[in-house]
Amino acid sequence: MNDNQTMIGVYFSGTGNSRYAVEHFVKTYDKAAMVYSIEDSDVTHHIKAAGRIVFGYPVQYSNYDIRKTSL
């Protein structure tokens, strides 16, 4: 069990909205929390070191069912 209580946020954002949402969320719970882009070269290191991780991403087409698409 990981006793580390360090919180980080990891986001993917094209417009900045997901970054804003993740920053707002994690800072509400932990003022010292850091936020990283999924494209950050060190994000894997930060994820491995964190005790709590919040992920954020755009929701457009996140539940899109490709099986319903006619080609």
DRENPA-3360 file (N, C-alpha, C; in nm, 2 decimals, always signed):
BEGIN
1 = MNDNQTMI = +0.08/-0.12/+0.00/+0.00/+0.00/+0.00/+0.09/+0.12/+0.00 ~ +0.05/+0.22/-0.08/+0.13/+0.35/-0.09/+0.07/+0.45/+0.01 ~ +0.15/+0.48/+0.11/+0.11/+0.58/+0.21/+0.13/+0.73/+0.16 ~ +0.19/+0.74/+0.05/+0.21/+0.87/-0.01/+0.08/+0.94/-0.04 ~ +0.06/+1.06/+0.01/-0.06/+1.14/-0.01/-0.04/+1.25/-0.11 ~ +0.07/+1.26/-0.18/+0.09/+1.36/-0.27/-0.01/+1.35/-0.39 ~ -0.08/+1.46/-0.42/-0.17/+1.46/-0.53/-0.11/+1.53/-0.65 ~ -0.14/+1.47/-0.77/-0.10/+1.54/-0.89/-0.22/+1.53/-0.99;
9 = GVYFSGTG = -0.22/+1.62/-1.08/-0.32/+1.62/-1.19/-0.25/+1.60/-1.32 ~ -0.31/+1.52/-1.40/-0.25/+1.49/-1.54/-0.37/+1.52/-1.64 ~ -0.34/+1.59/-1.74/-0.44/+1.63/-1.83/-0.40/+1.62/-1.98 ~ -0.50/+1.60/-2.06/-0.48/+1.62/-2.21/-0.57/+1.73/-2.25 ~ -0.52/+1.83/-2.32/-0.61/+1.94/-2.35/-0.56/+2.01/-2.48 ~ -0.65/+2.02/-2.57/-0.62/+2.09/-2.70/-0.65/+2.24/-2.69 ~ -0.75/+2.28/-2.61/-0.79/+2.42/-2.60/-0.76/+2.48/-2.46 ~ -0.72/+2.40/-2.36/-0.69/+2.45/-2.23/-0.80/+2.43/-2.13;
17 = NSRYAVEH = -0.92/+2.39/-2.17/-1.03/+2.37/-2.08/-1.00/+2.26/-1.98 ~ -0.95/+2.15/-2.03/-0.92/+2.03/-1.94/-0.81/+2.07/-1.84 ~ -0.71/+2.14/-1.89/-0.61/+2.19/-1.79/-0.67/+2.27/-1.69 ~ -0.75/+2.37/-1.72/-0.81/+2.46/-1.62/-0.89/+2.37/-1.52 ~ -0.97/+2.28/-1.57/-1.06/+2.20/-1.48/-0.97/+2.11/-1.39 ~ -0.87/+2.05/-1.44/-0.78/+1.97/-1.35/-0.71/+2.06/-1.25 ~ -0.66/+2.17/-1.29/-0.59/+2.26/-1.20/-0.69/+2.31/-1.09 ~ -0.81/+2.35/-1.12/-0.91/+2.39/-1.03/-0.94/+2.28/-0.93;
25 = FVKTYDKA = -0.97/+2.16/-0.98/-1.00/+2.05/-0.90/-0.89/+2.01/-0.80 ~ -0.77/+1.99/-0.84/-0.67/+1.95/-0.75/-0.63/+2.06/-0.65 ~ -0.63/+2.18/-0.69/-0.60/+2.29/-0.60/-0.70/+2.31/-0.49 ~ -0.83/+2.27/-0.52/-0.93/+2.27/-0.42/-0.91/+2.18/-0.31 ~ -0.85/+2.06/-0.34/-0.82/+1.96/-0.24/-0.68/+1.96/-0.18 ~ -0.59/+2.01/-0.26/-0.45/+2.02/-0.21/-0.38/+2.13/-0.28 ~ -0.36/+2.24/-0.20/-0.29/+2.36/-0.25/-0.15/+2.34/-0.31 ~ -0.09/+2.23/-0.26/+0.05/+2.20/-0.31/+0.05/+2.11/-0.43;
33 = AMVYSIED = -0.06/+2.07/-0.47/-0.07/+1.97/-0.59/-0.01/+2.03/-0.71 ~ +0.06/+1.95/-0.79/+0.11/+2.00/-0.92/+0.03/+1.93/-1.03 ~ +0.03/+2.00/-1.15/-0.05/+1.96/-1.26/+0.05/+1.94/-1.38 ~ +0.04/+1.83/-1.46/+0.12/+1.80/-1.57/+0.05/+1.76/-1.69 ~ +0.10/+1.80/-1.81/+0.04/+1.76/-1.93/+0.08/+1.61/-1.96 ~ -0.01/+1.54/-2.02/+0.02/+1.40/-2.06/+0.13/+1.40/-2.15 ~ +0.16/+1.51/-2.22/+0.27/+1.52/-2.32/+0.40/+1.55/-2.25 ~ +0.40/+1.58/-2.12/+0.53/+1.62/-2.05/+0.62/+1.50/-2.05;
41 = SDVTHHIK = +0.75/+1.52/-2.08/+0.84/+1.41/-2.09/+0.87/+1.34/-1.96 ~ +0.84/+1.41/-1.84/+0.86/+1.35/-1.71/+0.73/+1.30/-1.64 ~ +0.62/+1.30/-1.72/+0.49/+1.27/-1.66/+0.49/+1.13/-1.59 ~ +0.55/+1.03/-1.65/+0.56/+0.90/-1.60/+0.62/+0.90/-1.46 ~ +0.73/+0.97/-1.45/+0.80/+0.98/-1.32/+0.71/+1.04/-1.22 ~ +0.64/+1.14/-1.25/+0.55/+1.21/-1.16/+0.43/+1.12/-1.12 ~ +0.38/+1.04/-1.21/+0.27/+0.95/-1.18/+0.32/+0.84/-1.08 ~ +0.44/+0.78/-1.11/+0.49/+0.68/-1.02/+0.52/+0.73/-0.88;
49 = AAGRIVFG = +0.55/+0.86/-0.87/+0.58/+0.91/-0.74/+0.46/+0.96/-0.66 ~ +0.35/+0.98/-0.73/+0.23/+1.04/-0.66/+0.15/+0.93/-0.59 ~ +0.08/+0.98/-0.48/-0.01/+0.89/-0.41/-0.15/+0.90/-0.46 ~ -0.19/+1.01/-0.51/-0.32/+1.03/-0.56/-0.31/+1.10/-0.70 ~ -0.38/+1.05/-0.80/-0.37/+1.10/-0.94/-0.51/+1.14/-0.99 ~ -0.52/+1.26/-1.04/-0.64/+1.30/-1.11/-0.61/+1.31/-1.26 ~ -0.70/+1.25/-1.34/-0.68/+1.26/-1.48/-0.79/+1.34/-1.54 ~ -0.76/+1.43/-1.64/-0.86/+1.50/-1.71/-0.84/+1.51/-1.86;
57 = YPVQYSNY = -0.95/+1.50/-1.93/-0.94/+1.50/-2.08/-1.07/+1.55/-2.14 ~ -1.07/+1.59/-2.26/-1.19/+1.64/-2.32/-1.30/+1.53/-2.33 ~ -1.42/+1.56/-2.32/-1.53/+1.46/-2.32/-1.59/+1.45/-2.46 ~ -1.56/+1.53/-2.55/-1.62/+1.52/-2.69/-1.58/+1.38/-2.74 ~ -1.68/+1.31/-2.78/-1.67/+1.17/-2.84/-1.60/+1.07/-2.75 ~ -1.60/+1.10/-2.62/-1.54/+1.00/-2.52/-1.63/+0.88/-2.51 ~ -1.75/+0.89/-2.54/-1.84/+0.77/-2.53/-1.89/+0.74/-2.67 ~ -1.82/+0.78/-2.77/-1.86/+0.75/-2.91/-1.85/+0.60/-2.94;
65 = DIRKTSL = -1.95/+0.54/-3.00/-1.95/+0.40/-3.03/-1.93/+0.38/-3.18 ~ -1.81/+0.34/-3.21/-1.77/+0.33/-3.35/-1.85/+0.22/-3.43 ~ -1.91/+0.13/-3.35/-1.99/+0.02/-3.41/-2.11/+0.07/-3.47 ~ -2.16/+0.19/-3.43/-2.28/+0.25/-3.49/-2.25/+0.34/-3.61 ~ -2.13/+0.34/-3.66/-2.09/+0.42/-3.77/-2.09/+0.34/-3.90 ~ -2.16/+0.39/-4.00/-2.16/+0.31/-4.13/-2.04/+0.37/-4.21 ~ -1.96/+0.29/-4.27/-1.85/+0.34/-4.35/-1.88/+0.35/-4.49;
% end
